[in-house]
Structure formats: structure tokens, C-alpha cells
Amino acid sequence: MISSTANGAVFEAKTTFYVIVCGLLAATGGVTAMDDFLEKFFPAVYVRKHHVKENNYCKYNDKGLQLFTSSLYLAAIVASFFASKCCTKFGRRPTMGVASMFFLAGVVFNAAAQNLSMLIIGRLLLGLGVGFANQIRGMLNILFQLMITIGILVAQILNYFMSSHHPWGWRLSLGGAGVPALILCFGSLLIPETPTSLIERGHLQKGKLVLQKIRGTDAVEEELGELVAASEAAEGMESPFKGLKRRESFPPLVVTVLIQVFQQFGGMNAIMFYAPVLFQTMGFKSDASLLSNVITGSVNCVATFVSSVLVDRAGRRVLLLEASVQMFLCQVIMGSIMAVHLKDHNTLPEGMAMGVVVLICAFVAGFAWSWGPMGWLIPSEIFPIQTRNAGYFFGVSTNMICTFIIAQTYLSMLCSMRAGVFFFFASWIAVMGLFVAFLLPETKGVPIEEVKERVWKKHWFWKRYMTQDDEHPDKEVQL
């Protein structure tokens, strides 16, 4: 008998490397710390950084520089609308091939860029690749988050070593992602389509052959029958997006959207995107800031692995509450140190600067073993099968929109708010903690088919949507 886990394992084996590349490509924005890159594409920023006694908090305040980082996520939002239909109609394999083409084109434009327009076009193409890749990555879970962090760490290490190669080190950093992207391109030609996708699109015989190949036996009739039955049942279901209008879908939808908002507005991506910039603001030299970025990336990777060990032992709420306190304290202390010791035109004392690096690492660790992976794990546990894909769509879209907002505004916020930007994120974290304490139910050890009865119907607040829905099963919620 084939289970979703078994089938998912086959799919994840194909996409794990793909997910690493997504993280790697997203993190190539770290080249913004390289002087050669700034001098070529953002000369005004380069001058402010080296030749003008510019305000510490405003050296990197440049709309174009922010657009370089954020444009990837804007394109990913747009691509996700089309990628879902592409995956449904043509299957995961062609979708993977399309994503690979976008990745390769984006890498070429970025590595060969002669002006800012080419650079932005390249990032937009990479974003389209990420948007299509989101549709073929399988279950949103901790493994996905771990692979993303590995990709980010690889990019940070690459940026560090390439920064010493003048004046073309940034081209190597941006172009280096072409190697795994090229491997994925050829891989999309060799990897077979999943039997589930083939059967859903009516290719029963092809699905049977692939299933036999995967299992290594011709005796797959029982498994094939279950896949066919599941496909037929799915066809008989109402539209998943229409299902989200039902009253009982309101709690998981609201929780999923809020988790994505909190995941981004807690400040993690602001730190990860612009860590080299932040470190240079505190007085670190370019190479030192990139090395510090590698350190935070390593912490991010290790802490995400810790989450995979603790999540089913401690539970989701415990990890999120603990991390909210940890992240809140780190942001408040960092903001206090910079408000007192980092004025407009000085640098932090060495001891203070290292203290901020330690606080950043502690903040990253707290996020990585809680809000990072839980942001994807919890939505996968709270939706029923009928509306899960639609719920994921709203979750991913919300995440990308919020990521774009942070990437596009953070440098301007740093310039206008100074150290107050850390207190801004701390206030969001405080709301995050309250949300977990009062509105987020625990789903540890609860099967998906029992979530409604054991979780939502017993929650002090959300149960009102469940009981009334039982009395009026066709009643919709006006969102």
C-alpha cells in the first residue's frame, strides 16, 4: 500500500537540491556589501560609504539597491499564479524545466550585467524561477526550511570568498549559482514524472509504469487503485478556493496568513538580507561583515536542524513562545546598544560591536528553531485535505508579499528610524507572542483528519466557527 509519506519521499528526493538552489539564489543579494559591485551599479552609495562623512544609518539608503533585493520576490508572487496552473495541467517535471530555464536566464543576466537594468531583469527572472519552484517542492515542512537555510549558507560562503577577487568577484558570486541551476536543467529532462501527477492528468498507463519503476516490482495494482481512487475523489470535491469560504475554513486561513506576516515582520529577513550592510554600519570592514554573515548563516542552519529534533518533543507552541521571548529581548537590547553607542558618524566600540553580533546570532537561532520552520509546518497541519492547496497558496503569497515589503523598505527604515527600527521589529514580536499564547492551537501529534474535532472545536475562541458551521454546513464567511 502506498502512503502519502512514501510518495512524498520520492518527490522530496528529487526536489531537495532544487530547494537548496532557491535559497542560494535568494541569498545572492549579499553582493551588495562588495565595493566593486557598489561602485559599478550604485556609485552614489559607494561614495557615501567611502568618501563622504555620511550618516551611519543612511549610507545604503538607495531605492535601486532595495529594488535589486526585493524584485526577486515581486516576480515570485506573479509567477506563483501561473505556476500552479502549469503544474496542474502539464505536471511537475515540465514545471521544473521551466523554473530551471528562468534560473539560468537570471544567472546569465546578473553575472553579465553592465547596468542596473540588466541586474534587475536578472533578479526578476530568478524570482520567476522561485515562483515556479514553489509549486514542485512537495510538502511545506521543516525539511524544506532546512534546505533553504543550507542554500543561504552556501551563498554567504561564496560571497565571502569571492569578495577578495577584484574587480569581478561579484560576477563570480552571482554566476556561481549557474552551476547547480544547469544541473537542475538537465535533471528535469531525466527525472520521471510522479505517478500521482500522471494519474491526475489522465495518463493511467504511464502512471502505472512509473510506479512499477519506483517500486521495483510489477505488483502495483493495489497501490495504483488507491491512487486512482484518490484522484477521482479529488475531482468530485468542490473547488478548494470555494471551500475556503466555508465558515470552518476561517480559523486555519487566518492563522496561516498571520503566521506568514509575523514570520517576516519579526525582522529575520531584514537581518539576513542586509546583514553585511548592518555590520558595516556598526564599523566592520567589508570582508569582516561578510564573514559575520557566514557566522549568522551557520547559526541559522544548525538551529533549523535543532528544530527538526525538538518540534515533536516540545511541541509547536512551546518553541514559538520561547523564541518570541528570546527574539524580543535580542531586538530590544540591540536597539538599546545602537541607540546609546552608535551615533550618526561614529563606530561602535569593538566590544559592543561583537556583542551585537552575538545578539544577532541569538536572534537568528531563536527564529530558526521556531518561526522559520513552524511558519511552513503549522499550515500543513491545520487545513483539511480539501482546502490544503488553496490554503498553501494564500500562505505562500502572503509570505512573498511581506518579504517584498521588508526587502524594499528596510534600508529606508534604517535611515529614518535609526536604532528605532529594532524596537519596531520588537513590537511585532511582542504581538507574535500574544498571538501564540491566545490564538494558536497546539497540533502536536494530531492527525489531519482529527484536527477539526480535537483542535478547532476545543479552542476557546475558534470553536465558535466550528459549532455554527455544523448547524449551517453551507454557510460562507465573508472575508
NORLINDA-V556545 format. One line per field, one symbol per residue. ss: DSSP state (h for helix, s for strand, l for the rest). phi: phi as a letter, one per 20 degrees, with the letter a starting at -180 (. if undefined). psi: psi as a letter, one per 30 degrees, with the letter a starting at -180 (. if undefined). Layout:
# NORLINDA-V556545
ss = ???
phi = ???
psi = ???
This chain:
# NORLINDA-V556545
ss = lllhhhhhhhhhhhhhhhhhhhhhhhhhhhhhhlhhhhhhhlhhhhhhhhlllllhhhllllhhhhhhhhhhhhhhhhhhhhhhhhhhhhlhhhhhhhhhhhhhhhhhhhhllllhhhhhhhhhhhhhhhhhhhhhlllllhhhhhhhhhhhhhhhhhhhhhllllllhhhhhhhhhhhhhhhhhhhhhhllllhhhhhhlllhhhhhhhhhhhhlllllhhhhhhhhhhhhhhhhlllhhhhllshhhhhhhhhhhhhhhhhhhllhhhhhhhhhhhhhhllllhhhhhhhhhhhhhhhhhhhhhhhhhhhhhlhhhhhhhhhhhhhhhhhhhhhhhhhhllllllllhhhhhhhhhhhhhhhhhhhllhhhhhhhhhhhhllhhhhhhhhhhhhhhhhhhhhhhhhhhhhhhhhhllhhhhhhhhhhhhhhhhhhhhllllllllhhhhhhhlhhhllllhhhhhhhhhllllslll
phi = .edffffffffffedgfffgfgffffefffffeeffffffdcgffffffddcfeggedgdfbfffffgfeggfffffffffeffffffedofffffffffffgffffffffegdbfffffgffffffffffffgecenffbfggfffffffffgfffffffffeededgfffffefffffffffffffedffffffffffenefffffffffffembeecgffffffffffffffeffggffffffgfefgfffffffffffgeefoffffffdggffffgeoffgfffffffffffffgfffffggfeefedenffffffgfffffffffffffffffeddefcdcfggffffffffffffffffffebfffffdffgfddefgfdffffggfffffffffffgffedffffffeelfffffffffffffgffgffddefedgmdfgfdfffedffdegdffffefffffcfefdeee
psi = kkleeeeeeeeefffeeeeeeeeeeefffffffkeeeeeefieeeeeeeefkilkefgegjkeeeeeeefeefeeeeeefeeeeeeeeefleeeeeeeeeeeeeeeeeeeegkfleeeeeeeeeeeeeeeeeeffgfakjaeeeeeeeeeeeeeeeeeeeefffjkggeeeeeeffffeeeeeeeeefffkllkeeeeefggieeeeeeeeeeefglfigeeeeeeeeeeeeeeefllkeeefffkeffeeeeeeeeeeeeeeegffefeeeegeeeeeeeffkleeeeeeeeeeeeeeeeeeeeeefefefeeleeeeeeeeeeeeeeeeeeeeeeeeefjafgalkkeeeeeeeeeeeeeeeeeefgdedeffeeeffffkleegeeeeeeeeeeeeeeeeeeeeffeeeeeeefbffeefeeeeeeeeeeeeeeffjlkgkgjkefgeeefdeffkeeffffeeeeeeifgklkj.
